[in-house]
């Protein structure tokens, strides 16, 4: 199977992510995209939460996968209700590298 190298976009805040997505066709990344979302990005200067990004993606018809991550109780249910496909709890176990098959 041949796969193209993925495009990786990283944003320090939800506000920056949404601003960039609004410039994309249809206002969201293409459906072959996996978006990873952390609930709290305020330490990076943002005011919005990850749940607001998930809602933005769902409201605008994003067809890819949303993977959320949070160490807060109750956020998993909130994120899945809003449209996240996968929810990871924190802290994640440390690994020397990410491996994808």
PEFEN-V538639 format. One record per residue. N is the residue number from 1. RES is the residue in three letters. SS is DSSP state (2 for helix, 1 for strand, 0 for the rest). PSI is psi as a letter, one per 20 degrees, with the letter a starting at -180 (NA if undefined). Layout:
{{N | RES | SS | PSI} {N | RES | SS | PSI}}
This chain:
{{1 | UNK | 0 | p} {2 | UNK | 0 | p} {3 | UNK | 0 | p} {4 | UNK | 0 | q} {5 | UNK | 0 | p} {6 | UNK | 0 | q} {7 | UNK | 0 | p} {8 | UNK | 0 | p} {9 | UNK | 0 | p} {10 | UNK | 0 | p} {11 | UNK | 0 | q} {12 | UNK | 0 | h} {13 | UNK | 0 | r} {14 | UNK | 2 | h} {15 | UNK | 2 | g} {16 | UNK | 2 | h} {17 | UNK | 2 | g} {18 | UNK | 2 | g} {19 | UNK | 2 | g} {20 | UNK | 2 | h} {21 | UNK | 2 | h} {22 | UNK | 2 | h} {23 | UNK | 0 | i} {24 | UNK | 0 | q} {25 | UNK | 2 | p} {26 | UNK | 2 | j} {27 | UNK | 2 | j} {28 | UNK | 0 | r} {29 | UNK | 0 | r} {30 | UNK | 0 | q} {31 | UNK | 0 | i} {32 | UNK | 0 | j} {33 | UNK | 0 | q} {34 | UNK | 1 | p} {35 | UNK | 1 | p} {36 | UNK | 1 | p} {37 | UNK | 1 | p} {38 | UNK | 1 | q} {39 | UNK | 0 | g} {40 | UNK | 0 | o} {41 | UNK | 0 | j} {42 | UNK | 2 | h} {43 | UNK | 2 | i} {44 | UNK | 2 | j} {45 | UNK | 0 | j} {46 | UNK | 0 | r} {47 | UNK | 0 | h} {48 | UNK | 0 | q} {49 | UNK | 0 | r} {50 | UNK | 2 | h} {51 | UNK | 2 | h} {52 | UNK | 2 | h} {53 | UNK | 2 | g} {54 | UNK | 2 | g} {55 | UNK | 2 | g} {56 | UNK | 2 | g} {57 | UNK | 2 | g} {58 | UNK | 2 | g} {59 | UNK | 2 | h} {60 | UNK | 0 | j} {61 | UNK | 0 | k} {62 | UNK | 0 | p} {63 | UNK | 0 | j} {64 | UNK | 0 | a} {65 | UNK | 1 | q} {66 | UNK | 1 | p} {67 | UNK | 1 | o} {68 | UNK | 1 | q} {69 | UNK | 1 | p} {70 | UNK | 1 | q} {71 | UNK | 0 | j} {72 | UNK | 0 | p} {73 | UNK | 0 | q} {74 | UNK | 0 | i} {75 | UNK | 2 | h} {76 | UNK | 2 | g} {77 | UNK | 2 | g} {78 | UNK | 2 | g} {79 | UNK | 2 | g} {80 | UNK | 2 | h} {81 | UNK | 2 | h} {82 | UNK | 2 | h} {83 | UNK | 0 | j} {84 | UNK | 0 | p} {85 | UNK | 0 | h} {86 | UNK | 1 | p} {87 | UNK | 1 | p} {88 | UNK | 1 | p} {89 | UNK | 1 | r} {90 | UNK | 0 | q} {91 | UNK | 0 | q} {92 | UNK | 0 | q} {93 | UNK | 0 | q} {94 | UNK | 0 | p} {95 | UNK | 0 | q} {96 | UNK | 0 | h} {97 | UNK | 0 | q} {98 | UNK | 0 | p} {99 | UNK | 0 | p} {100 | UNK | 0 | p} {101 | UNK | 0 | NA}}
